[in-house]
Amino acid sequence: MDKVVEAVEKAKKDWDETYNRTQEHIRSIEEYGKNSERSTTEERNSLPRLNGLAQDGLALLTSLQFKLDLLAPQLPTDEEVQSAHSLLESWKRQIQSLRLSLRNANLQAKTNMRKSAQEERKLLLGSGEESTIRRRNLETKAGMTSAAESITDSLRRTRQLMVQEVERSASTIMTFEDSTGVLRKAETEYKGQSSLLMRTRNLLSTMQRQDILDRVILAVGLILFSCAVLYVVSKRIGILKLQRTVTAAIKAGMAGQAEHGPGAGLDVRNLARFHENAVPKVEIPLEQPMHDEL
């Protein structure tokens, strides 16, 4: 079966159920308040509630009518389309009839309630046993009503307290959520700072190692420099001593030659030959011309 046909059939079935139920509610409204003693069903189904149920039924019927109006052009055959349009017209008339019946039922219910109130007044003003029983019943109902009102007030106060507690709990939860957000933010910042602190610690360790290495290099360089200076000084002092010794010897030889004559020159020559580094002092006359032998 086509899906459109199935939807139309389902709408017809829902229409029949809703229409019958709405008619029952309208009949209940029409019968409302006829008996002086209200039954349990009337107490459970008050007039406003019955009217609400009837209005809901009419609204549902209107929606089913609109649904059928949308589905009718999509039916596969022209016959079904014509049948759907005729059914739509019938549903429109039935909805109008139900609205009129609901209006008349409400008028009848008001009339019934007025008559019931008049009868109730007569019975209360009477002097018979039935009037006494009715007054007692009314007093009992009044007491029950006041008790119900007090219970309703206490329930209302309880509800207000519960609402306040719920609001307080909601504000506490919001505060907790804000605190949780702050803690998460602090944790994130701490993680970022911890990585920065770790890098700083590593840099400090590297700088300390570099400082120690620089100190070692400076100490070794100072020691090497001191050793070189000592070596140079010691070598320089040795050369100076040798020069002084040679100079003293030369002076001593020259002094001996002057004292002992020509024979003393042998010792000086021997002394000069003994030390190869000694250079004899040769005096060249300033006025002697220089010849280029080349």
Secondary structure by P-SEA (a helix, b strand, c coil): ccaaaaaaaaaaaaaaaaaaaaaaaaaaaaaccccccccaaaaaccaaaaaaaaaaaaaaaaaaaaaaaaaccccccaaaaaaaaaaaaaaaaaaaaaaaaaaaaaaaaaaaaaaaaaaaaaaaacccaaaaaaaaaaaaaaaaaaaaaaaaaaaaaaaaaaaaaaaaaaaaaaaaaaaaaaaaaaaaaaaaaaaaaaaaaaaaaaaaaaaaaaaaaaaaaaaaaaaaaaaaaaaaaaaaaaaaaaaaaaaaaaaaaacccccaaaaaaaaaaacccccccccccccbbbbccc
